[in-house]
Amino acid sequence: MFIDKIQIYVKAGDGGNGAISFRREKYVAKGGPDGGDGGHGGNIVFRIDEGSNTLLAFRYKRKFIAGNGGNGKGAKFHGATADDLIIMVPRGTLIKDANTGRIIKDLSDDNDFICCKGGRGGWGNKHFATPTRQVPNFAKNGTKGEEKEIILELKMLADVGIIGYPSVGKSSILARISSAKPKIADYHFTTLSPNLGVVSTGGESGFVAADIPGLIEGAADGAGLGHAFLRHIDRCRLLWHVVDISCFEGRDPIEDIIKINTELEKYSPELATRKQIILANKTDALDPELVDIKAFESYVSNNGWELLYVSAATGEGLDKLIQRSSELLSELPPMIIYDAEYEPEDAYVGGGKETTITYEDGVYIVEGDWLFNLMGQINFSDNESLNYFQRILYRSGIFEELEKHGCKDGDTVSIYDFEFDFVK
C-alpha cells in the first residue's frame, strides 16, 4: 500500500525537575544546598530514510513521544538527559502544521530537523543560595516539551515526471531506461504507486524520473487516484507526456493530451506551464491508416511542445529522449524546495490555550500552562528573545484580554515573576 499523506502527533520530552537537597556529612561543616539540576527532555527529530518512498510506517502508529529528562538528585547529581526520538521519513517529505496547513520544513536536504524541542531541566536549589539566603528550600521545575499535530506530505524528488493515461506505456518506458522494476501489465486501470528510476546519461551523471500514476479525466476533482498523486509532479522540472500513437485501443492521442493537461491546469496553473515533451509511444505497432499523423504533429507543434516517437517495446527513440532531456534539464531552473511558512510563535497562537488573568494588590497576574512553558524558553537578557516574547503575547491575544480586564498604560503586569509596565 502506498501512503503519501498522513497526520500524526509528536511531543518532545519534558525537562526533569531540580532537586531540593542539603549536604549533611558528619564532621563536615557548612554543608549547604546541593540539589542537582533536572535533565533535558528528548527532542523530536526527523531524519531522511533513503530506502523509503512511502509513509506506510505511520499507518498504524500516529503518536510519537520522546522521553522525559531525569530529576535532579542530591550531592549535585544532575538528572539524565533523555535521548532524542528519531523519526525516519522519505526524502521530499513536507512537515506541515495541522491547524494552519503552513509548511514547517521541507525535508529535502541531508540535515536532521528538530521539529519539537525537549523541555529544559529545572535548576536545583544549589543555584538559589545567596549570602542572605543560605538555605533555599525550593528548586525549579523542568519545562514542558513542545508538542504539535502535524501533517506529513510526501512530494517525490524527481527531475522528470512521466504523465499520461493508464496503459499508454509510462511504466514500460521507465523500466526500459532505468533500473526501476514497476509492475507492468496490459490492464486498463492504473499503477497504484509512483515509481522512481535513475536514468544514466553517461559516467556518474544522470537524472531521476518518476512514473506518476492515476491521471484520468476528473483527477483534479478527486476522480480515480489522480488527485492523490498529482502532488508528486510539483517538483518535476520536465514532464514526459506519453500517448499511445498506435491507437490500437481506439484512443485519440490529441484528446488524451487535452484531457490530461486540463487536469494539470485545474490542479495548478503553474504546473501546466512546465516544459513538456510529447512521447508518441508504441510506434512499433503504428498503423498509418488509423492515425492522422499530420494532424497530430500539427497540434503538438502549434502548442509549442517537442515531439519524439518512441517504443518501449523495441527501445526506438529512447536514447534520443534521454539525451534531449539531459540537455533541457541543464537549462531549466533547479528543483523546487519549499520555504518554511511556519513561524516559531505560531505554536502559541490559536484557540485551546487556557489563560487566567487576576488583579491583586495593583498587579495584573497572567497565568497558564502554555505561558509557564514559554517562560522557560525566553532569555530575558536578550533583546531578540524579548521581542519574540512580545510578539507571542500580542498575537495570542494576551494584550487584548488585559485591556478587557481594565489594564491601562503604566499598569504592572506579572507573568510568573516577570513584571513589566503595560503599554498599549
C-alpha positions as a Markdown table, in Angstrom:
| # | Residue | x | y | z |
|---|---|---|---|---|
| 1 | Met | 0.0 | 0.0 | 0.0 |
| 2 | Phe | 1.2 | 3.5 | -0.9 |
| 3 | Ile | 0.6 | 6.2 | 1.6 |
| 4 | Asp | 1.8 | 9.8 | 0.9 |
| 5 | Lys | -0.2 | 12.0 | 3.3 |
| 6 | Ile | -0.9 | 11.4 | 7.0 |
| 7 | Gln | -1.5 | 13.3 | 10.2 |
| 8 | Ile | 0.5 | 12.4 | 13.4 |
| 9 | Tyr | 1.0 | 13.8 | 16.9 |
| 10 | Val | 4.5 | 14.5 | 18.2 |
| 11 | Lys | 5.7 | 15.6 | 21.6 |
| 12 | Ala | 9.2 | 16.2 | 22.9 |
| 13 | Gly | 10.1 | 15.1 | 26.4 |
| 14 | Asp | 9.6 | 17.2 | 29.5 |
| 15 | Gly | 12.6 | 18.5 | 31.4 |
| 16 | Gly | 13.3 | 16.9 | 34.7 |
| 17 | Asn | 12.7 | 18.8 | 38.0 |
| 18 | Gly | 15.6 | 20.3 | 40.0 |
| 19 | Ala | 16.2 | 18.7 | 43.4 |
| 20 | Ile | 15.9 | 20.2 | 46.9 |
| 21 | Ser | 18.8 | 18.8 | 48.9 |
| 22 | Phe | 21.3 | 19.8 | 51.6 |
| 23 | Arg | 24.7 | 18.3 | 52.2 |
| 24 | Arg | 24.8 | 16.6 | 55.6 |
| 25 | Glu | 28.0 | 14.9 | 56.4 |
| 26 | Lys | 29.4 | 14.0 | 59.7 |
| 27 | Tyr | 32.4 | 16.2 | 60.6 |
| 28 | Val | 31.9 | 18.4 | 57.5 |
| 29 | Ala | 31.0 | 22.0 | 58.3 |
| 30 | Lys | 29.0 | 24.3 | 56.1 |
| 31 | Gly | 27.2 | 21.6 | 54.1 |
| 32 | Gly | 24.7 | 23.9 | 52.3 |
| 33 | Pro | 22.3 | 23.2 | 49.4 |
| 34 | Asp | 23.5 | 20.6 | 46.9 |
| 35 | Gly | 20.3 | 19.8 | 44.8 |
| 36 | Gly | 21.2 | 18.9 | 41.3 |
| 37 | Asp | 19.6 | 20.1 | 38.1 |
| 38 | Gly | 17.0 | 18.1 | 36.1 |
| 39 | Gly | 17.9 | 16.6 | 32.7 |
| 40 | His | 16.7 | 18.0 | 29.4 |
| 41 | Gly | 13.8 | 16.2 | 27.6 |
| 42 | Gly | 14.4 | 14.4 | 24.4 |
| 43 | Asn | 13.8 | 16.3 | 21.1 |
| 44 | Ile | 11.6 | 15.0 | 18.2 |
| 45 | Val | 14.0 | 14.8 | 15.3 |
| 46 | Phe | 13.1 | 13.9 | 11.6 |
| 47 | Arg | 15.8 | 12.2 | 9.5 |
| 48 | Ile | 15.8 | 11.1 | 5.9 |
| 49 | Asp | 15.4 | 7.4 | 5.1 |
| 50 | Glu | 16.9 | 6.9 | 1.6 |
| 51 | Gly | 15.4 | 3.5 | 1.3 |
| 52 | Ser | 11.8 | 4.6 | 1.6 |
| 53 | Asn | 9.3 | 6.2 | -0.7 |
| 54 | Thr | 6.1 | 5.9 | 1.3 |
| 55 | Leu | 4.7 | 6.9 | 4.6 |
| 56 | Leu | 3.3 | 3.5 | 5.2 |
| 57 | Ala | 5.3 | 3.2 | 8.5 |
| 58 | Phe | 2.9 | 5.8 | 10.0 |
| 59 | Arg | -0.3 | 3.9 | 9.1 |
| 60 | Tyr | -0.7 | 2.2 | 12.5 |
| 61 | Lys | 1.4 | 4.5 | 14.7 |
| 62 | Arg | 0.3 | 8.1 | 14.9 |
| 63 | Lys | 1.7 | 9.2 | 18.3 |
| 64 | Phe | 5.4 | 9.8 | 18.9 |
| 65 | Ile | 6.5 | 10.9 | 22.3 |
| 66 | Ala | 10.2 | 11.4 | 23.4 |
| 67 | Gly | 11.5 | 10.5 | 26.8 |
| 68 | Asn | 11.5 | 12.9 | 29.8 |
| 69 | Gly | 14.6 | 14.2 | 31.4 |
| 70 | Gly | 15.5 | 12.7 | 34.8 |
| 71 | Asn | 15.0 | 14.6 | 38.0 |
| 72 | Gly | 18.0 | 16.1 | 39.8 |
| 73 | Lys | 19.3 | 14.4 | 42.9 |
| 74 | Gly | 21.3 | 15.3 | 46.0 |
| 75 | Ala | 25.1 | 15.7 | 46.0 |
| 76 | Lys | 24.8 | 17.9 | 42.9 |
| 77 | Phe | 23.8 | 15.0 | 40.7 |
| 78 | His | 22.2 | 16.0 | 37.5 |
| 79 | Gly | 19.2 | 14.2 | 36.1 |
| 80 | Ala | 19.8 | 12.2 | 32.9 |
| 81 | Thr | 19.2 | 13.9 | 29.6 |
| 82 | Ala | 16.7 | 11.9 | 27.5 |
| 83 | Asp | 17.6 | 10.6 | 24.1 |
| 84 | Asp | 16.2 | 12.3 | 21.1 |
| 85 | Leu | 13.4 | 10.4 | 19.3 |
| 86 | Ile | 14.4 | 9.9 | 15.7 |
| 87 | Ile | 11.6 | 9.6 | 13.1 |
| 88 | Met | 12.6 | 8.4 | 9.7 |
| 89 | Val | 10.8 | 9.7 | 6.6 |
| 90 | Pro | 11.3 | 9.6 | 2.8 |
| 91 | Arg | 13.3 | 12.3 | 1.1 |
| 92 | Gly | 10.9 | 15.0 | -0.1 |
| 93 | Thr | 8.5 | 14.9 | 2.8 |
| 94 | Leu | 6.9 | 18.1 | 3.8 |
| 95 | Ile | 6.1 | 18.7 | 7.5 |
| 96 | Lys | 3.0 | 20.9 | 7.8 |
| 97 | Asp | 1.2 | 22.4 | 10.8 |
| 98 | Ala | -2.1 | 20.5 | 11.0 |
| 99 | Asn | -4.1 | 23.6 | 12.2 |
| 100 | Thr | -2.9 | 26.1 | 9.6 |
| 101 | Gly | -1.6 | 24.0 | 6.8 |
| 102 | Arg | 1.6 | 26.0 | 6.8 |
| 103 | Ile | 4.9 | 24.4 | 5.9 |
| 104 | Ile | 7.2 | 23.9 | 8.8 |
| 105 | Lys | 10.0 | 22.1 | 6.9 |
| 106 | Asp | 10.8 | 20.6 | 3.5 |
| 107 | Leu | 12.9 | 17.5 | 4.2 |
| 108 | Ser | 14.9 | 17.5 | 1.0 |
| 109 | Asp | 18.4 | 18.0 | 2.3 |
| 110 | Asp | 20.6 | 15.7 | 4.4 |
| 111 | Asn | 20.3 | 17.6 | 7.6 |
| 112 | Asp | 18.3 | 16.3 | 10.6 |
| 113 | Phe | 15.4 | 18.6 | 11.6 |
| 114 | Ile | 14.3 | 19.2 | 15.2 |
| 115 | Cys | 10.5 | 19.6 | 15.0 |
| 116 | Cys | 9.9 | 19.8 | 18.7 |
| 117 | Lys | 12.4 | 20.8 | 21.3 |
| 118 | Gly | 12.6 | 19.0 | 24.6 |
| 119 | Gly | 11.9 | 20.8 | 27.8 |
| 120 | Arg | 14.8 | 22.3 | 29.8 |
| 121 | Gly | 15.7 | 20.7 | 33.1 |
| 122 | Gly | 14.9 | 22.7 | 36.2 |
| 123 | Trp | 17.6 | 24.2 | 38.5 |
| 124 | Gly | 18.3 | 22.5 | 41.8 |
| 125 | Asn | 18.3 | 24.6 | 44.9 |
| 126 | Lys | 22.1 | 25.0 | 44.8 |
| 127 | His | 21.6 | 27.8 | 42.2 |
| 128 | Phe | 19.4 | 29.8 | 44.6 |
| 129 | Ala | 21.9 | 30.2 | 47.5 |
| 130 | Thr | 22.9 | 33.7 | 48.3 |
| 131 | Pro | 24.7 | 35.4 | 51.2 |
| 132 | Thr | 21.4 | 36.4 | 52.6 |
| 133 | Arg | 19.5 | 33.2 | 51.6 |
| 134 | Gln | 21.8 | 30.3 | 52.6 |
| 135 | Val | 19.1 | 27.7 | 53.0 |
| 136 | Pro | 16.9 | 27.9 | 49.8 |
| 137 | Asn | 14.1 | 25.4 | 50.3 |
| 138 | Phe | 12.9 | 25.4 | 46.8 |
| 139 | Ala | 14.0 | 24.4 | 43.3 |
| 140 | Lys | 12.8 | 25.0 | 39.7 |
| 141 | Asn | 10.6 | 22.5 | 37.8 |
| 142 | Gly | 11.6 | 21.5 | 34.3 |
| 143 | Thr | 9.7 | 23.0 | 31.4 |
| 144 | Lys | 7.3 | 21.0 | 29.2 |
| 145 | Gly | 8.5 | 19.7 | 25.8 |
| 146 | Glu | 7.0 | 21.2 | 22.7 |
| 147 | Glu | 4.1 | 19.3 | 21.1 |
| 148 | Lys | 2.4 | 19.5 | 17.7 |
| 149 | Glu | -0.2 | 18.0 | 15.5 |
| 150 | Ile | 1.5 | 17.8 | 12.1 |
| 151 | Ile | 0.8 | 16.5 | 8.6 |
| 152 | Leu | 3.4 | 14.6 | 6.7 |
| 153 | Glu | 3.0 | 15.0 | 3.0 |
| 154 | Leu | 5.3 | 13.3 | 0.5 |
| 155 | Lys | 6.3 | 15.1 | -2.7 |
| 156 | Met | 8.7 | 13.0 | -4.5 |
| 157 | Leu | 12.1 | 14.4 | -5.6 |
| 158 | Ala | 12.2 | 13.7 | -9.4 |
| 159 | Asp | 13.6 | 15.8 | -12.2 |
| 160 | Val | 11.2 | 14.3 | -14.8 |
| 161 | Gly | 7.6 | 13.3 | -14.3 |
| 162 | Ile | 6.1 | 10.8 | -16.7 |
| 163 | Ile | 2.4 | 11.5 | -17.1 |
| 164 | Gly | -0.4 | 10.1 | -19.3 |
| 165 | Tyr | -3.4 | 7.9 | -19.3 |
| 166 | Pro | -3.2 | 4.3 | -18.0 |
| 167 | Ser | -1.8 | 1.7 | -20.3 |
| 168 | Val | 0.0 | 4.1 | -22.7 |
| 169 | Gly | 3.4 | 2.7 | -21.6 |
| 170 | Lys | 4.7 | 5.0 | -18.8 |
| 171 | Ser | 5.9 | 2.2 | -16.6 |
| 172 | Ser | 7.4 | 0.3 | -19.6 |
| 173 | Ile | 9.4 | 3.4 | -20.6 |
| 174 | Leu | 10.7 | 3.8 | -17.1 |
| 175 | Ala | 11.7 | 0.2 | -16.8 |
| 176 | Arg | 13.4 | 0.3 | -20.2 |
| 177 | Ile | 15.7 | 3.3 | -19.4 |
| 178 | Ser | 16.4 | 2.8 | -15.7 |
| 179 | Ser | 16.8 | 0.0 | -13.1 |
| 180 | Ala | 13.3 | 0.6 | -11.8 |
| 181 | Lys | 11.1 | -2.5 | -11.8 |
| 182 | Pro | 7.5 | -1.4 | -11.8 |
| 183 | Lys | 4.7 | -3.9 | -12.2 |
| 184 | Ile | 3.8 | -3.9 | -15.9 |
| 185 | Ala | 0.7 | -5.5 | -17.4 |
| 186 | Asp | -1.9 | -4.9 | -20.1 |
| 187 | Tyr | -4.7 | -3.6 | -18.0 |
| 188 | His | -7.0 | -0.6 | -18.1 |
| 189 | Phe | -6.7 | 0.6 | -14.5 |
| 190 | Thr | -3.6 | 2.3 | -13.2 |
| 191 | Thr | -0.4 | 1.7 | -11.3 |
| 192 | Leu | -1.2 | 2.0 | -7.6 |
| 193 | Ser | 2.0 | 3.9 | -6.6 |
| 194 | Pro | 4.6 | 6.2 | -8.2 |
| 195 | Asn | 7.8 | 4.5 | -9.3 |
| 196 | Leu | 11.2 | 6.2 | -9.3 |
| 197 | Gly | 14.1 | 5.4 | -11.5 |
| 198 | Val | 17.6 | 6.8 | -12.0 |
| 199 | Val | 18.4 | 7.4 | -15.7 |
| 200 | Ser | 22.1 | 7.4 | -16.6 |
| 201 | Thr | 23.4 | 9.9 | -19.1 |
| 202 | Gly | 26.9 | 8.6 | -19.0 |
| 203 | Gly | 29.6 | 8.4 | -16.3 |
| 204 | Glu | 28.3 | 9.5 | -12.9 |
| 205 | Ser | 25.7 | 11.9 | -14.3 |
| 206 | Gly | 22.0 | 11.3 | -14.7 |
| 207 | Phe | 18.6 | 12.3 | -13.6 |
| 208 | Val | 15.6 | 10.9 | -11.7 |
| 209 | Ala | 12.4 | 10.1 | -13.5 |
| 210 | Ala | 9.1 | 9.2 | -11.8 |
| 211 | Asp | 6.1 | 7.4 | -13.3 |
| 212 | Ile | 3.1 | 9.3 | -12.0 |
| 213 | Pro | 0.0 | 7.2 | -11.9 |
| 214 | Gly | -3.6 | 7.9 | -11.6 |
| 215 | Leu | -4.2 | 10.7 | -14.1 |
| 216 | Ile | -7.6 | 10.3 | -15.7 |
| 217 | Glu | -10.3 | 12.8 | -16.6 |
| 218 | Gly | -11.6 | 14.4 | -13.4 |
| 219 | Ala | -8.4 | 13.5 | -11.4 |
| 220 | Ala | -8.0 | 17.1 | -10.1 |
| 221 | Asp | -11.6 | 16.9 | -8.8 |
| 222 | Gly | -10.8 | 13.6 | -7.0 |
| 223 | Ala | -11.7 | 11.0 | -9.7 |
| 224 | Gly | -9.7 | 7.8 | -9.5 |
| 225 | Leu | -6.3 | 8.1 | -7.8 |
| 226 | Gly | -5.0 | 11.1 | -9.7 |
| 227 | His | -5.9 | 13.7 | -7.0 |
| 228 | Ala | -3.7 | 11.8 | -4.5 |
| 229 | Phe | -0.7 | 11.6 | -6.9 |
| 230 | Leu | -0.8 | 15.0 | -8.6 |
| 231 | Arg | 1.3 | 16.4 | -5.8 |
| 232 | His | 4.2 | 14.3 | -6.9 |
| 233 | Ile | 4.6 | 16.3 | -10.1 |
| 234 | Asp | 5.0 | 19.5 | -8.2 |
| 235 | Arg | 8.8 | 19.3 | -8.0 |
| 236 | Cys | 9.3 | 17.9 | -11.5 |
| 237 | Arg | 11.2 | 20.3 | -13.8 |
| 238 | Leu | 10.3 | 18.4 | -17.0 |
| 239 | Leu | 7.3 | 16.4 | -18.0 |
| 240 | Trp | 7.2 | 13.5 | -20.4 |
| 241 | His | 3.6 | 13.3 | -21.7 |
| 242 | Val | 3.1 | 9.8 | -23.0 |
| 243 | Val | 0.4 | 9.0 | -25.6 |
| 244 | Asp | -0.5 | 5.7 | -27.4 |
| 245 | Ile | 0.2 | 6.7 | -31.0 |
| 246 | Ser | -0.8 | 3.2 | -32.3 |
| 247 | Cys | -4.5 | 4.0 | -31.3 |
| 248 | Phe | -4.8 | 0.2 | -31.0 |
| 249 | Glu | -7.4 | 0.6 | -28.3 |
| 250 | Gly | -9.3 | 3.3 | -30.1 |
| 251 | Arg | -7.8 | 6.2 | -28.1 |
| 252 | Asp | -7.3 | 9.6 | -29.7 |
| 253 | Pro | -3.8 | 10.9 | -28.7 |
| 254 | Ile | -4.9 | 14.5 | -29.2 |
| 255 | Glu | -8.0 | 14.1 | -27.0 |
| 256 | Asp | -5.8 | 12.4 | -24.3 |
| 257 | Ile | -3.3 | 15.3 | -24.3 |
| 258 | Ile | -6.1 | 17.8 | -23.9 |
| 259 | Lys | -7.7 | 16.0 | -21.0 |
| 260 | Ile | -4.5 | 15.4 | -19.1 |
| 261 | Asn | -3.4 | 19.0 | -19.5 |
| 262 | Thr | -6.8 | 20.1 | -18.4 |
| 263 | Glu | -6.3 | 18.2 | -15.1 |
| 264 | Leu | -2.9 | 19.7 | -14.6 |
| 265 | Glu | -4.4 | 23.2 | -15.2 |
| 266 | Lys | -7.1 | 22.5 | -12.6 |
| 267 | Tyr | -4.7 | 21.3 | -10.0 |
| 268 | Ser | -2.1 | 24.0 | -10.6 |
| 269 | Pro | -1.9 | 26.6 | -13.4 |
| 270 | Glu | 1.8 | 26.9 | -12.8 |
| 271 | Leu | 2.3 | 23.2 | -13.2 |
| 272 | Ala | 0.5 | 23.3 | -16.6 |
| 273 | Thr | 3.2 | 25.7 | -17.9 |
| 274 | Arg | 6.1 | 23.3 | -17.1 |
| 275 | Lys | 8.2 | 22.1 | -20.1 |
| 276 | Gln | 6.7 | 19.1 | -21.8 |
| 277 | Ile | 8.0 | 16.6 | -24.3 |
| 278 | Ile | 5.2 | 14.6 | -26.0 |
| 279 | Leu | 6.2 | 11.0 | -26.3 |
| 280 | Ala | 4.3 | 9.2 | -29.0 |
| 281 | Asn | 4.8 | 5.6 | -27.7 |
| 282 | Lys | 4.1 | 2.2 | -29.4 |
| 283 | Thr | 5.5 | 3.3 | -32.8 |
| 284 | Asp | 6.3 | -0.4 | -33.4 |
| 285 | Ala | 2.5 | -1.0 | -33.6 |
| 286 | Leu | 1.7 | 2.2 | -35.5 |
| 287 | Asp | -0.8 | 1.8 | -38.4 |
| 288 | Pro | -0.8 | 4.9 | -40.6 |
| 289 | Glu | -4.3 | 4.2 | -41.7 |
| 290 | Leu | -5.6 | 4.5 | -38.1 |
| 291 | Val | -3.8 | 7.8 | -37.2 |
| 292 | Asp | -3.8 | 11.2 | -38.9 |
| 293 | Ile | -0.1 | 11.8 | -38.2 |
| 294 | Lys | -0.1 | 15.2 | -39.9 |
| 295 | Ala | -2.9 | 16.5 | -37.7 |
| 296 | Phe | -1.3 | 15.1 | -34.6 |
| 297 | Glu | 2.1 | 16.7 | -35.4 |
| 298 | Ser | 0.4 | 20.0 | -36.3 |
| 299 | Tyr | -1.4 | 20.0 | -32.9 |
| 300 | Val | 1.8 | 19.4 | -31.0 |
| 301 | Ser | 3.7 | 22.0 | -32.9 |
| 302 | Asn | 1.0 | 24.7 | -32.6 |
| 303 | Asn | 1.2 | 24.3 | -28.8 |
| 304 | Gly | 5.0 | 24.7 | -28.7 |
| 305 | Trp | 5.8 | 21.2 | -27.4 |
| 306 | Glu | 8.6 | 19.0 | -28.6 |
| 307 | Leu | 7.6 | 15.6 | -30.1 |
| 308 | Leu | 9.5 | 12.4 | -30.0 |
| 309 | Tyr | 8.4 | 9.0 | -31.4 |
| 310 | Val | 9.5 | 6.1 | -29.1 |
| 311 | Ser | 8.8 | 2.5 | -28.5 |
| 312 | Ala | 9.1 | 1.0 | -25.0 |
| 313 | Ala | 8.9 | -2.5 | -26.6 |
| 314 | Thr | 11.9 | -2.1 | -29.1 |
| 315 | Gly | 13.8 | 0.8 | -27.5 |
| 316 | Glu | 13.3 | 3.0 | -30.5 |
| 317 | Gly | 13.9 | 6.7 | -29.8 |
| 318 | Leu | 14.7 | 6.3 | -26.1 |
| 319 | Asp | 18.4 | 7.2 | -26.4 |
| 320 | Lys | 17.4 | 10.4 | -28.1 |
| 321 | Leu | 14.9 | 11.0 | -25.4 |
| 322 | Ile | 17.5 | 10.7 | -22.7 |
| 323 | Gln | 20.0 | 12.9 | -24.5 |
| 324 | Arg | 17.4 | 15.7 | -25.2 |
| 325 | Ser | 16.0 | 15.5 | -21.6 |
| 326 | Ser | 19.5 | 15.9 | -20.2 |
| 327 | Glu | 20.1 | 19.0 | -22.4 |
| 328 | Leu | 16.8 | 20.6 | -21.2 |
| 329 | Leu | 17.4 | 19.8 | -17.5 |
| 330 | Ser | 20.7 | 21.6 | -17.7 |
| 331 | Glu | 18.9 | 24.7 | -18.9 |
| 332 | Leu | 15.8 | 24.6 | -16.6 |
| 333 | Pro | 15.5 | 26.1 | -13.1 |
| 334 | Pro | 16.6 | 23.9 | -10.2 |
| 335 | Met | 14.1 | 21.7 | -8.4 |
| 336 | Ile | 11.6 | 23.4 | -6.1 |
| 337 | Ile | 12.5 | 23.4 | -2.4 |
| 338 | Tyr | 9.6 | 24.8 | -0.4 |
| 339 | Asp | 10.3 | 27.6 | 2.1 |
| 340 | Ala | 9.1 | 27.4 | 5.6 |
| 341 | Glu | 5.9 | 29.3 | 6.2 |
| 342 | Tyr | 5.5 | 28.5 | 9.9 |
| 343 | Glu | 6.9 | 30.9 | 12.4 |
| 344 | Pro | 8.0 | 29.7 | 15.9 |
| 345 | Glu | 5.4 | 31.9 | 17.6 |
| 346 | Asp | 2.6 | 30.2 | 15.6 |
| 347 | Ala | 2.8 | 27.3 | 18.1 |
| 348 | Tyr | 1.4 | 29.7 | 20.7 |
| 349 | Val | -1.3 | 31.3 | 18.6 |
| 350 | Gly | -4.8 | 29.9 | 18.2 |
| 351 | Gly | -7.6 | 28.5 | 20.4 |
| 352 | Gly | -7.4 | 25.9 | 23.1 |
| 353 | Lys | -4.9 | 27.6 | 25.3 |
| 354 | Glu | -6.3 | 28.4 | 28.7 |
| 355 | Thr | -5.2 | 31.7 | 30.3 |
| 356 | Thr | -6.3 | 33.3 | 33.5 |
| 357 | Ile | -5.9 | 37.0 | 34.5 |
| 358 | Thr | -6.4 | 38.1 | 38.1 |
| 359 | Tyr | -5.9 | 41.5 | 39.7 |
| 360 | Glu | -4.2 | 41.6 | 43.1 |
| 361 | Asp | -2.6 | 44.5 | 45.0 |
| 362 | Gly | -2.4 | 46.7 | 41.9 |
| 363 | Val | -0.8 | 43.9 | 39.7 |
| 364 | Tyr | -2.4 | 42.1 | 36.8 |
| 365 | Ile | -1.3 | 38.4 | 37.1 |
| 366 | Val | -1.4 | 36.3 | 34.0 |
| 367 | Glu | -1.1 | 32.5 | 34.2 |
| 368 | Gly | -1.5 | 29.5 | 32.0 |
| 369 | Asp | 0.4 | 26.2 | 31.5 |
| 370 | Trp | 1.4 | 27.3 | 28.0 |
| 371 | Leu | 2.8 | 30.5 | 29.4 |
| 372 | Phe | 4.7 | 28.7 | 32.1 |
| 373 | Asn | 6.3 | 26.5 | 29.4 |
| 374 | Leu | 7.1 | 29.6 | 27.2 |
| 375 | Met | 8.8 | 31.5 | 30.1 |
| 376 | Gly | 11.3 | 28.7 | 30.4 |
| 377 | Gln | 12.4 | 29.3 | 26.7 |
| 378 | Ile | 12.9 | 33.0 | 26.9 |
| 379 | Asn | 16.2 | 34.7 | 27.6 |
| 380 | Phe | 15.1 | 38.0 | 29.2 |
| 381 | Ser | 18.5 | 39.5 | 28.9 |
| 382 | Asp | 18.4 | 39.2 | 25.1 |
| 383 | Asn | 16.5 | 41.8 | 23.1 |
| 384 | Glu | 15.7 | 39.4 | 20.2 |
| 385 | Ser | 14.3 | 36.9 | 22.7 |
| 386 | Leu | 12.2 | 39.6 | 24.4 |
| 387 | Asn | 10.8 | 40.8 | 21.0 |
| 388 | Tyr | 9.8 | 37.2 | 20.3 |
| 389 | Phe | 8.1 | 37.0 | 23.7 |
| 390 | Gln | 6.3 | 40.3 | 23.0 |
| 391 | Arg | 5.1 | 39.1 | 19.5 |
| 392 | Ile | 3.6 | 35.9 | 21.1 |
| 393 | Leu | 1.8 | 38.0 | 23.8 |
| 394 | Tyr | 0.3 | 40.2 | 21.1 |
| 395 | Arg | -0.6 | 37.5 | 18.6 |
| 396 | Ser | -2.1 | 35.2 | 21.2 |
| 397 | Gly | -4.5 | 38.0 | 22.4 |
| 398 | Ile | -3.0 | 38.4 | 25.9 |
| 399 | Phe | -2.7 | 42.2 | 25.5 |
| 400 | Glu | -6.3 | 42.4 | 24.3 |
| 401 | Glu | -7.5 | 40.3 | 27.2 |
| 402 | Leu | -5.6 | 42.6 | 29.7 |
| 403 | Glu | -7.4 | 45.6 | 28.3 |
| 404 | Lys | -10.8 | 43.8 | 28.7 |
| 405 | His | -9.9 | 43.3 | 32.4 |
| 406 | Gly | -9.2 | 47.1 | 32.8 |
| 407 | Cys | -5.5 | 47.2 | 32.3 |
| 408 | Lys | -4.3 | 50.6 | 31.2 |
| 409 | Asp | -1.0 | 52.2 | 30.2 |
| 410 | Gly | 1.5 | 52.1 | 33.0 |
| 411 | Asp | -0.2 | 49.3 | 35.0 |
| 412 | Thr | 2.0 | 46.5 | 36.2 |
| 413 | Val | 1.6 | 43.0 | 34.6 |
| 414 | Ser | 3.2 | 39.9 | 36.1 |
| 415 | Ile | 3.7 | 36.7 | 34.3 |
| 416 | Tyr | 5.4 | 34.1 | 36.5 |
| 417 | Asp | 7.5 | 36.7 | 38.4 |
| 418 | Phe | 8.4 | 38.6 | 35.2 |
| 419 | Glu | 7.0 | 42.1 | 35.7 |
| 420 | Phe | 6.6 | 44.9 | 33.1 |
| 421 | Asp | 4.6 | 48.0 | 32.6 |
| 422 | Phe | 1.7 | 47.7 | 30.2 |
| 423 | Val | 1.9 | 49.9 | 27.1 |
| 424 | Lys | -0.9 | 49.8 | 24.6 |
